[in-house]
């Protein structure tokens, strides 16, 4: 074989190989396009009404006095009365936490400028109540306001309600939302004369925990703490291959 013919054979082989590579790439893209065109994306939804099983509220007792020792005695006395009232409502010792006292110095002002002389002390103490008795939490915090009639400076932070075993409900709702999405996919595919073949991908959405009848949603998720009854909502996204 002469040199000219050899060059021709090499060029022809190179072109053939290049053509095969290009054909393979086109075929691969074709199948990917077919696969993409036969993908069905659906969303599934599930929700559940759950009653909170843990509740907390905080009572803040405050006293002011120009003498620190006298203010300390007054705060101890006031905190004792608040603590006694809380226990009288039915709360147990292990459900009550008494935090440390906080002491603030209030300085005298002359012509609007603060001096180094102490005018009086403000002393405060937080009493935190945490209980599984949700009904008692809901009613007990309101009763504390009756102490105002006795001249006690007490403020009450409204209760927060929580679900202690939230993970259990998450798993249940994920399963329910997945079943809902699969059923939607079967209905949609069936109405078009097809059927789902296999699952391609699954994504879990943000869990929303709201008060009943709330339409509030957030990309970061919502966790309502003010309602004893909560609605847990979850959305999942599934991608199916059709046949």
Order of alpha helices (4+ residues) and beta strands (2+ residues): alpha-beta-beta-alpha-beta-beta-beta-alpha-beta-alpha-beta-beta-beta-beta
